[in-house]
């Protein structure tokens, strides 16, 4: 049985690599790889590059871009390999801590069930910041289980847990909740405050403080330019609490968690299940705080909730190869099912990719839509260049939504129009600096090409284009081609 488990674990790693390389990394990661390439070319983040997230979002993938250029390897390969290696390493360190306190039976199915949940369940959200943050936190969660049993981690475990916790909070400050809630659970179990006030938490906090001081020193434009713009155009555009809760991925997380409690109520109050569910709750609260309703914001909570259910289910299977094999297959299916359900995310851009694949490489593409995933990873897979300084018209999206809001007052409308002016000005600069060969213009309720043409200078820049084709579907768009490109092709 052990041989089967190891074979399935290796198979999960190989399958994850094949899926991510074959179908392509998700739009967020693809865009951030482009950001990294621009940074290495000398462009300045928040000045030349219009990325709305804090610097860690770009810095996280920068080593893959740098190493890829040194060894002439596509950074996508290095990102996938790096995340897979991190998943294995984080699992080993977390399991080592759990075995130290005699919890071997509860985690007997980690290889391959746990690994499958970590590398296959993410599906199209593989290598997202949330995915990486969860992997960073696994060693710290192991430490918290040890402290709940009144055992002190070793120096190496403390350093590793502190580094992982600090990196997770540097990725997104909200993830502090996924550290605090498990610590509170461990403190209750140990009847001690040590699980809360300990060396790894001090180290994690120190790393976060050092990170933000570094941002202030090396990326001041984030505070002076990007943060005010993002706060007005992006952060304020959020769903209601009810809208966030009733999203299908949210309901799935809640259903799995409630079902687990209903089936295994008593054991869910013991380690490590209690800590993992508390961390899942912390990540779920982070999802609500962000207020966007994006599926990948729920990824860590979904992985942890699924892990608890499947591992507990497998540990309760009767001894014997037949029973264990059936249990392993069932638990594996439970882990893979959410990924299969989200495979539509991979197919969403397939039509556009097939349409543009015959075009010559080295083209420049402009994304005149409000969706990042229209041009990323498309431009990377076509070996094309993205004309935009940002991923899409995200400022205009926030502005238009504010204008169309039932609560829009004259003052709000004026603020929204000012944001639209900022977006058009940046678009004009981008089109002048990097004249696109193709323009992907959204026509989903608003014709974004017509919206852009309201600026006379942009209207003049777009005179030399003609309609190539349109793409129907949930996000219809029009493809405009530069006439001179067509003449050269003929």
N, C-alpha and C positions, 0 to 999 in steps of 0.2 A: 504493500500500500504506500509505503514511503517513496518507493521508486516512481509510482504513478503520480504522486503529489509533486515530486520534483520535476518530472517530465511535463506536467501540466503548467507548472510555474515557468519553466523555460519557454514552453509553447505560448504562454500568455505574453511574455516579453517580446518574442519574435512576432506574434500576431499584432501587438500594439505598434511595433516599429513598422510593419508592413502597411497597416491601415493608415497611419499618420503620414508616411512618406508617399504612399500610393494615392491617397485621396487629398492630401494637402493639409497643412496646419490651418487652424481657424483664423478668421479675419483679424482679430485683435493681435495675436502673436505675429502674424504676417506683417501687419502695419508696424509693429514695434521693431521688427527686424529691419524694415526699411528706415525707421528712425535711427537705429544703430548705424546703418550704413552711411546715412547722411551725417551723423555725428563724426564718424571716422574720416569723412571727406572734409571736415572742418566747419560744417554748419553748426550754428548754436541753437541749443534747445530753448524753446519759448521765444526765440527771436527769428531765426530762419525756419524753424520747425514748429508747427502749430499743434503740439501735443498737449491735451488738457490735463493729463494725470501728473502727479508728482514724479520727480526724476527716477525713482526706483523702478518705475514701470519700464523705462528705457534701459536703465543700467542692468536690469536683471538679465536681459538677453544680449547685452553688448559683448560679453566674453565669447559667445558663440559666433557672433559676426566677426570679431577680431581674429579668432582662431580659424574661422572659415577662410578668411582672406589670406592668412599665412600659409595654410595647407591646401588652398584651392578646393575647398569643400563647401558645398551649399550649407549655409548656417542652419537650415531646417533639419538636416541630418544630425547636427551637433546638438540642437535643442532637444530633439527626440531622445537621442542617446543619453544626454545629460539628465533629463527628467526620469528616464527609466533607471539609470544608475542611482539617482537620488531616492527613488521609490524603494529600491532594494536595500540601500544603505540605511535609510530611515527605518525600514521594517526591522532590520537586524538589530539596530540599537534600541528600538522600542521593545522588541521581543526579549532582548537580553535583560532589560529592566524588569519585565513582567515575570520572567523565569526566576529571577533572583528572589522574588517573594512567593514562589510556588504556585503560579497561576498557569502552569503548562497545559492543563487539561482544557481550560477555557479558551486557549488560543491554539489548540491542537490542529485546527484546520487552516491556520494562516497561510501555509504553503499548500495549495495555491490560492485558496479562497480570498485571503486578504490581498494578495498581490494582484489578483484579477480585478478586485474592486478598485485598487489604486491605479491600474494602468489601462484597463479596458472599459470600466464603467464611465470614465469621463467622456469617451467617444469624441465628438467634434469639439469638446471643450478641453481637450488634452493640452497641457502646458500653459493653460491660462494662469494668471497670477494667483487666483484662488486655489488652483490645483497645486501649485508650487508651495504656497503658504501652508497648506495642510501637511505636505510632506515635511516641511521645515519643523512643524509643530509635533510630529510624532515622537521624537526622542523626549521632548519636554513632557508630553502626556505620560510617557513611561516613567519619568522621574516622579511625576505627581502620584502615580499609583504606588511607587516605592514609599513615598513620604506618608501616604495614607496608611501604610502598614508599619509606620514608625521606623523605616529603614532610610538611611542617608545615602544618596547616590555618591559615586566616586567623583574625584576631581574631573576626570575626562567627561563623565556623564553630565556634570554640572556645566562645564564649559560648552559642551555640545548642545545641551538643552537651552542654555542662555543665548547662544548664537542663533539657534533656530527660532526661538521666541522673538528675539530682536529683529531678525530678518522678516518674520511674518508681520510684525507690527509696522515695520518700515514699508512693506508692500502696501498695507492699508491699516491705518490706525484702529479701525473698527474691530480688527481681529484680536485686539486686547481682550474682548469679551470671550473669545474661545480659549483664552488662557485663564482669565479670572474665574469663570464659572466652574471649570474642573478643579481649580485650586480650592474654591469654597467647598466643593464636595469632598475633596481629600481632607480638608481641615475638619470638616464635620466627622468624617470617619475616624480620623486620628485623635479627635478631641484636642487638637493643638493648632496653633497659628503658624507653625513652621511651613506647612504646604503653601501658605500665602506669602509670608515674609522669609524668603530664602535667597541663596546666592544666585541661582539661575535667573530669578526674576529681577534681581538687582542688575545683573549683567545684561539682560534683555532690555531693561529700561535705559541703561547707559548707552547701549548701541543705538536705540531710537533717538535719544538726545543728541548723540554724536552725528547721526545721520541728518537730522534737521538743521543742526549747526552747519554741516557741510553744504546742505542745500542753500542755506542763507549766504554762505561764502562763495560758492561756485555757480549757483543758479539763481541769482537775485531776481532775474526777470520772471521767475515763477511767482514770486510774491507781488511784484510791482505790476506785471502785465497780465499773466495768465490767470492767476487766482481770482482777481476781480471779474474778469470776463467769464470764466467758468462758473463762478458763483451766480452770476446774473443770467447766463444763457443756458447752463446745463444743470447745475445742482438744484436750482429752483423748479426745474421741470421734472416733477416726480408724481408718482401715482398715490392714490389714497391707500390707507391701511387695508381697507376691504379689497381693493383691486389687487394689492400685493399678495394677500392671503389666498385669494381664490384662483391665482394662477395655477395651471395644471402641475408644474414642477413643485410648487409650494404645497399643494394638496397631497402630492405623492410623498414628500418628506413627512408631512404630518400623519398621513395614513400609516407609513412604515413605522414611525415612532410610536403611535398609539397602539398599533397591532402588536409591536414588540412588548410594550408594557402589559397589554391584555394577556398575552401568552406567557410571559416570563416575569411577572410583576416583582417577585421577591428578589430574583437574581439581578434585576436591573438596578437595585440599590447597592450592589456590591461591585468591587473592582474586578476588571477594568471597565466593565460595561457602564457604570455610573459616570466615570470620567469621560468616556467617549461620547455618551449621550449629552452630557453637559457641554462638551466642546461643540457638538452638533447644534445645541440650542444657542450657543454663543455665535456660531456662524449664521444661524437663521436670524438672530437679532440683527447681525451686521447686514444681512440682506434687506431687512425691513428699514434699517437706518438709511441705507443708500437710496432706497425708494424708487429704483428703476424697473424692477420686475424682470431683470435679465436672468435667463436660466443659469448661466455660469456663476452668478452670484450665489446660487444655492448649491453649487457643486460640492463643497466640503461637507455641508450638512447632509446631503444625500449620500455621499460616500460613507460617512461615519454611521449614519442610521442603518444603512444597508449592511455594513460590516458587523454591527452588533447583532442584527437579526440573523444573518447567515452563519456567523460563527457560533452563536448560541444554538441555533438549529442543528448545526453539524455536531457540536459537542454532545448533543443529546441522542445521537443515533446509536443504536445497539452495536456492540462489537461484532466484528466479522467483515470479511472483505466485501461480500455482496451488499450488506447494509451500508457500509461506509461508501462504497462506490455509488450507490443510488443517492445517498445523502450528499456526496461531493458533487454529483451531476446536478442535483436540485439546487444546491447552494450556489453553484457556478452560474446556473441559469438565472437565478434571482439577481446576481451581480451584473450579468451582461444585459439583462432585459432593458434597463433604462437607456443604455447606450444604443441598442437596436432601435428603440423608440425615437431616438433623436437623430437617426441617420439621414432624415430629410434635410438636415442642415448641410450635409455634404452635397446633396443633390440640387440645392437651391441655385447655385451658380453654374451648374453643369451646362445648361443651354447657352448661356452667354459665352462660356469658355469654348464650346464647340463652334459657335458662330465666328469667334474672333481668332481661333487657332490658326487658320490659313494665312492670316495677315503676317507681314514680315516682322521679324524680331527687331528689337531696338526702338520700337515706336514710343511715343509719349502719349499718355492717356490722361484726360482730365475727368475727374469725378464730380459732376454737377448733380449729385443726389444727396439726400440726407442720410444715406446708409453706408457705413464703412465697408460692409461686406460686398458691395457692388464692385469695387476696384481692388480690394485685398481679400484673398491672395491672388486675384486674377492677374494683376500687373506683374507679379513675380513669376507666375507660372508661364506667362507669355514672353518672359524676358523683356518686359517693357519698363518704361520709366513713368512714375506718377508725377503729373504736373503740379498738383496741389501741394501747398506747404503743410496742409493738414490732411486727415484721412477722408473727409467729406465736408458737406456744408452743415456742420453741427451747430454753429452759432445761429445760422438762419433758421434751423429747425426749432431751436428754443424760442427765437423771436416770433416766428409765425404762430407757434402754439400759444404764446402769451397774448398775441393780438386776437386770436380766435377764441380765447377763453371767455365764458359768459361773464366772468368777473372783471373783464378788461375795462379799466377806466381810461379817460383821456391821457392821464399821466403814464399808465402802463403801455398804452399804444405808442406814445411818444418814445418811451424807453425801448420798446421793441423795434421801432423804426430806426432808432439809432444803432441798435445791434445789427440790423439788416445792412445799414450803411457800412458798418465795420466789415461785415462779411463780403460785401461787394468790392470794397476797396482792396481787401486781401486777395480776392479772386482776380481782380484786374492786374494786380502785381504778379500773381502766379502765371496768368496767361501771357503777360508780356515777357516774363523771365523764361518760361518754358512753354513755347508754343506747342499745343497738343496736336497730334495727328488724328486722334479720335476723341470725341466728347461723348461721355455717357450721361445723358440728361434724364432725370427722373420726370415721369408724367403721372405720378400717383396722387391724383387730386390737385396738385399744383404742377404746372409746367415750369420746371426750374430753369430751363433755358430762357423762357420768356421773362422769368423773374430776374435773371442775370442781365438780360438785355435792357432792363429799365435804366441801367447805367449807360449813358451814351458812349463812353470809351469802350466798355465791354461789347456793346452792340457793334461798334466799328471793328473790333478784333475778331468778331464771329462772322463777319461777312463772307469770308472765304470758305465756308463749310456747307455741305449739303447732306441731306438725310440718307443714310446708308440702309438702315432697317430699324424695325422696332421689335421689342421683346415683350410679350404679354406675360401675364401671371400675377402673383400677389404683389409684386413690385415692378410694374411696367416701366419701361424706359425706352428712350429713343437714342439711337447711335448715329452721331454726326461725324462725317469724315472730311478731312481737309481736302479741297479740290486738287491742290497741287500734288498730294500724295496719290490720288487716283490717276492723275495725268502721268506721273512717273511710273506707276504700275502698268499702265497701258503702253 
